[in-house]
């Protein structure tokens, strides 16, 4: 570990909840920033109410979904419905370099801690506002979650099978992809502030941050008017492609054949079955036309082998193939173990539990989560006294006023 982490000394007030905001702030926290995660027991972050829970025992401090997205942060509970809590929020904003929120547009202004108020308290503040549709425009009041944004962006329409209703990508898709880009945008604002002393207000729409993943489909429609729809696991430029059954209970291997060379490699591994020499199978277009037939033939072959055997044999001849792994498989995956992806950290209530690390390595230090996610209000006294300089009497008055809940 180096003497100084990349964001050491950076101060962040994280008023966001659920996905995009907390995960954006997590990047900064894991790499050295002092991040204060503001919550309230009167309206618990929805991720605290979603499993998996430690030992399958529900509780607001036992959700590892919340835990994985809030590592390396300090926890402060504020009931922003009280004027006393708003006063604390203003002190926190004045202390911070970066201020993150993810409420419905206009909410922070109504509370008296919107951008203009924040700038008056702290002229160089970088305020990050993230919501589904952005801070202005006809759809800006639309409230919801990443499931709704991904549906409106078009991901659901193209994900699933042609004979079934739209399925959508797994989990709240825009919640998982947007933080990567918002974190980079926030870092750019930090660099700008470092060079110029100027803060700014970042208006981050989940819909817009995710749309570039649909760039080929959008461009295709704009150029040709072609409307892409659902093709299951298939793709027009690769055939065959799919997840094929293997030996064992619900075991599968995903296989993709993008070129004629890969097709010949697949046929070679399968033992050059007579059917594979059909002249109609010698091009991607031809194989696409008879995809169902080929899928049945491949499935008959994969069903007699383990998923790992199928993967190893195909990869050996340059055919893309990968075992469909479960969570339990990932916990024992040799590559993830080699790279130290999972980090075991001590949590105040759950004990020693594994957390997901970064999806990258940085030369010079062992980057990743520094300490476990906070329990509700775990660091109230520390934040109020040590970071904000409040006295014992002031803290007691906040408790009496119902501001620290």
Number of C-alpha atoms within 10 A of each C-alpha: 8 9 7 11 14 15 16 15 12 17 22 26 24 29 23 25 22 20 25 30 27 23 25 25 33 26 23 23 27 25 20 23 21 22 25 27 27 24 23 17 14 12 9 15 18 13 17 22 17 16 17 15 19 16 8 10 10 15 14 19 20 25 21 22 19 27 22 18 24 29 27 28 29 26 24 25 23 26 21 21 12 15 15 18 21 18 15 19 21 17 19 23 26 21 18 22 21 25 26 25 23 22 18 19 23 14 13 18 13 9 14 17 19 18 21 13 16 24 19 12 17 19 16 21 26 26 26 27 26 25 27 31 25 22 20 12 8 9 11 16 16 15 14 12 18 23 20 17 26 24 20 14 18 17 24 22 20 21 19 19 16 13 9 9 12 17 16 19 17 9 11 17 21 28 23 15 17 25 24 15 15 25 20 13 16 22 14 12 21 22 13 14 17 12 9 10 12 15 20 19 20 19 17 24 21 27 23 15 18 21 16 11 12 13 11 11 17 17 12 13 13 11 9 8 10 12 11 13 17 21 14 16 14 17 15 12 13 18 27 26 23 22 19 22 23 23 15 12 7 8 18 25 23 18 23 21 23 19 17 15 15 17 22 18 21 24 18 14 15 17 11 13 11 8 11 19 12 10 10 14 21 16 16 20 15 14 21 21 13 14 19 11 12 19 17 11 15 18 17 14 16 20 18 14 15 17 24 18 16 25 22 15 16 22 16 12 15 14 23 18 23 19 21 17 14 9 8 8 11 13 14 10 13 11 10 13 13 8 12 14 20 18 18 16 18 13 18 14 12 17 13 13 15 18 22 16 21 16 8 10 13 9 7 8 13 13 19 25 27 17 19 25 27 23 20 22 20 15 17 20 17 15 18 19 14 11 15 15 12 16 13 11 8 13 17 12 14 17 14 10 15 17 22 24 20
